[in-house]
Amino acid sequence: MAGPLLVVDAPSLLYRAFYALPKSITDGDGNPVNALLGSINIVLREIELHKPRAVVMCFGIDAAEYRVELFSDYHADRPPMPDELSPQWEKAPALYEALGWYVAQSDDHEADDLLGGRHRGGGAHRRRTSGTADRHVRSTTGVTT
């Protein structure tokens, strides 16, 4: 039987890795790469554990319009992205694609919407393993961390 589809909430993973690893982890030019290194290491660990048939890294907008319409204060208290994370964020999709991972992006939905859709889709015969640090996604989809 083919391995599961590994679907990852990339923004959640990048933030988690950014705060977990020191900013002293840099590239040859002295730019922080802690979020990139940490996120790749986590996905590689999951690949080793689950032997997926493919990896999908999900990216989306920060606050989907439909969520803001439902709750006007949605993400209102969220601080801006740290300066050291922003350039890593911009490089992440190309880096993930270079590793052979599929990058799913949306201008209308958040990454966890894409993750949830791929987690639920594909029929009962298709195995999926999803990863996120987002507690509300884990509670509604049965997604693992």
C-alpha positions as CSV (number, residue, x, y, z in Angstrom):
1,M,0.0,0.0,0.0
2,A,1.2,3.5,-0.9
3,G,2.3,5.7,2.0
4,P,0.1,8.5,3.3
5,L,0.0,12.0,1.8
6,L,1.9,14.3,4.2
7,V,0.1,17.7,4.3
8,V,1.8,20.4,6.3
9,D,0.6,23.9,7.6
10,A,3.8,25.6,6.4
11,P,3.2,29.0,8.2
12,S,2.6,27.2,11.5
13,L,5.7,25.2,11.1
14,L,7.9,28.2,10.1
15,Y,6.7,30.1,13.2
16,R,7.3,27.1,15.4
17,A,10.8,26.5,14.1
18,F,11.6,30.3,14.2
19,Y,10.9,30.5,17.9
20,A,12.4,27.1,18.7
21,L,15.8,27.6,17.2
22,P,18.3,30.5,17.9
23,K,18.6,33.3,15.4
24,S,22.3,32.7,15.5
25,I,21.7,29.9,12.9
26,T,22.7,31.8,9.8
27,D,23.7,31.4,6.2
28,G,27.1,32.4,4.7
29,D,26.0,36.0,4.5
30,G,24.9,36.2,8.2
31,N,21.1,36.0,7.5
32,P,19.0,33.9,9.9
33,V,17.9,30.6,8.5
34,N,16.6,29.1,11.8
35,A,13.0,28.8,10.6
36,L,14.0,27.2,7.3
37,L,16.4,24.7,8.9
38,G,13.9,23.8,11.6
39,S,10.9,23.4,9.3
40,I,12.9,21.2,6.9
41,N,14.2,19.0,9.8
42,I,10.7,18.5,11.2
43,V,9.3,17.5,7.8
44,L,12.3,15.2,7.2
45,R,11.6,13.5,10.5
46,E,8.0,13.0,9.5
47,I,9.0,11.6,6.2
48,E,11.2,9.1,7.9
49,L,8.4,8.1,10.3
50,H,5.5,8.0,7.9
51,K,7.1,7.2,4.5
52,P,4.6,9.4,2.6
53,R,3.9,9.1,-1.1
54,A,4.1,12.9,-1.4
55,V,4.6,16.0,0.8
56,V,2.3,19.1,0.4
57,M,3.4,22.3,2.1
58,C,0.3,24.6,2.4
59,F,0.6,28.4,2.3
60,G,-2.3,31.0,2.4
61,I,-3.2,34.5,3.3
62,D,-2.9,35.6,7.0
63,A,-6.6,36.4,7.6
64,A,-9.2,35.0,5.1
65,E,-11.8,37.5,4.3
66,Y,-14.7,35.2,5.2
67,R,-13.2,34.7,8.7
68,V,-12.9,38.5,9.2
69,E,-16.5,38.9,8.1
70,L,-17.6,36.4,10.6
71,F,-15.5,37.8,13.4
72,S,-14.2,41.4,12.9
73,D,-11.5,41.0,15.6
74,Y,-10.0,37.9,13.9
75,H,-6.2,38.2,14.3
76,A,-6.7,41.8,15.5
77,D,-4.2,41.2,18.3
78,R,-1.7,39.2,16.3
79,P,1.7,40.9,16.3
80,P,3.5,41.6,13.0
81,M,5.8,39.0,11.6
82,P,9.3,39.3,13.1
83,D,11.8,41.0,10.7
84,E,14.2,38.0,10.9
85,L,11.4,35.6,9.8
86,S,10.1,37.6,6.8
87,P,13.0,36.8,4.4
88,Q,12.9,33.2,5.4
89,W,9.2,33.1,4.7
90,E,9.7,34.5,1.2
91,K,12.4,31.8,0.4
92,A,10.5,28.9,1.9
93,P,8.2,27.9,-1.0
94,A,11.1,27.7,-3.5
95,L,13.2,25.8,-1.1
96,Y,10.5,23.3,-0.4
97,E,9.9,22.8,-4.1
98,A,13.6,22.3,-4.6
99,L,13.3,19.4,-2.1
100,G,10.6,17.8,-4.3
101,W,7.7,18.8,-2.1
102,Y,4.6,20.2,-3.6
103,V,3.6,23.8,-2.5
104,A,-0.1,24.6,-2.4
105,Q,-0.8,28.3,-2.2
106,S,-4.0,30.3,-2.0
107,D,-4.8,34.0,-2.2
108,D,-8.3,33.4,-0.7
109,H,-7.8,30.9,2.1
110,E,-5.4,30.3,5.0
111,A,-2.9,27.5,5.0
112,D,-5.0,25.6,7.6
113,D,-8.0,25.7,5.2
114,L,-5.9,24.1,2.5
115,L,-4.6,21.5,5.0
116,G,-8.1,20.7,6.3
117,G,-9.4,20.3,2.7
118,R,-6.6,18.0,1.8
119,H,-6.9,16.1,5.1
120,R,-10.6,15.5,4.5
121,G,-10.5,15.0,0.8
122,G,-9.5,12.0,-1.3
123,G,-12.0,9.5,0.0
124,A,-11.7,7.0,2.8
125,H,-9.3,4.8,0.9
126,R,-6.6,7.5,0.8
127,R,-4.4,7.8,3.8
128,R,-3.2,11.2,4.9
129,T,-1.0,12.5,7.7
130,S,-1.1,16.2,8.4
131,G,1.0,18.4,10.6
132,T,0.3,21.7,12.2
133,A,0.9,23.5,15.5
134,D,-2.5,25.2,15.2
135,R,-4.7,23.9,18.0
136,H,-8.0,24.7,16.4
137,V,-7.1,22.8,13.3
138,R,-6.0,19.7,15.3
139,S,-9.2,19.8,17.3
140,T,-11.5,19.9,14.2
141,T,-9.7,17.5,11.8
142,G,-7.9,15.1,14.0
143,V,-4.6,16.3,12.6
144,T,-1.4,15.4,14.4
145,T,1.4,17.7,15.3
